[in-house]
Amino acid sequence: SSGINAEYGGSGKKSAGGSAVPVEGLQELLESSMQTTISLTELVEQQTQKISDITTFVDEAKEEIQAMKLANEEAMSSTEQKFQAMKFENEAATNSTAQKIL
């Protein structure tokens, strides 16, 4: 229609249906769509990088936690062994003292 054609400032072509197609308006719309697509692609790339950084951080944190758990288990095992050794020595000393008294 001539109103649409005038709105976009172009001289439209007649389509199969007989209505005017604003060529300049379509070019502007295409350029705008392309800019939007480029902007969205850049945003997706930024968000993808952020997700990758977070995933790497979480993986490293999991490894650190696992290493800390292992170190803690080893320390607890060592402490338990020391406790058992001291308990055995204490029982032996108690038995020895009891035998001397008797």
RAMO-V863294 format. One record per residue. N is the residue number from 1. RES is the residue in one letter. NEAR is the number of other C-alpha atoms within 8 Angstrom. D_LAST is the distance of its C-alpha to the last C-alpha in Angstrom with 2 decimals. Layout:
BEGIN
n/res/near/d_last
N/RES/NEAR/D_LAST
N/RES/NEAR/D_LAST
END
This chain:
BEGIN
n/res/near/d_last
1/S/7/121.28
2/S/6/122.99
3/G/6/120.68
4/I/9/117.59
5/N/14/119.54
6/A/9/120.60
7/E/6/117.08
8/Y/9/115.75
9/G/9/118.86
10/G/10/119.71
11/S/9/122.45
12/G/9/120.92
13/K/9/121.83
14/K/9/122.81
15/S/8/120.19
16/A/5/121.00
17/G/5/120.80
18/G/6/123.34
19/S/9/121.10
20/A/12/120.80
21/V/10/117.55
22/P/14/116.83
23/V/10/116.06
24/E/10/115.02
25/G/10/112.81
26/L/8/111.13
27/Q/8/110.61
28/E/8/108.98
29/L/8/106.80
30/L/8/105.81
31/E/8/104.98
32/S/8/102.96
33/S/8/101.09
34/M/8/100.37
35/Q/8/99.04
36/T/8/96.85
37/T/8/95.56
38/I/8/94.80
39/S/8/93.00
40/L/8/90.95
41/T/8/90.10
42/E/8/88.88
43/L/8/86.79
44/V/8/85.26
45/E/8/84.44
46/Q/8/82.75
47/Q/8/80.73
48/T/8/79.79
49/Q/8/78.51
50/K/8/76.49
51/I/8/74.95
52/S/8/74.17
53/D/8/72.52
54/I/8/70.41
55/T/8/69.42
56/T/8/68.40
57/F/8/66.37
58/V/8/64.58
59/D/8/63.85
60/E/8/62.41
61/A/8/60.33
62/K/8/58.95
63/E/8/57.99
64/E/8/56.26
65/I/8/54.37
66/Q/8/53.27
67/A/8/52.11
68/M/8/50.18
69/K/8/48.55
70/L/8/47.53
71/A/8/46.15
72/N/8/44.23
73/E/8/42.79
74/E/8/41.74
75/A/8/40.15
76/M/8/38.27
77/S/8/37.10
78/S/8/35.93
79/T/8/34.15
80/E/8/32.47
81/Q/8/31.37
82/K/8/29.98
83/F/8/28.18
84/Q/8/26.62
85/A/8/25.61
86/M/8/24.00
87/K/8/22.24
88/F/8/20.90
89/E/8/19.79
90/N/8/18.15
91/E/8/16.24
92/A/8/15.24
93/A/8/14.16
94/T/8/12.20
95/N/8/10.44
96/S/8/9.95
97/T/8/8.66
98/A/8/6.20
99/Q/7/5.09
100/K/6/5.46
101/I/5/3.76
102/L/4/0.00
END
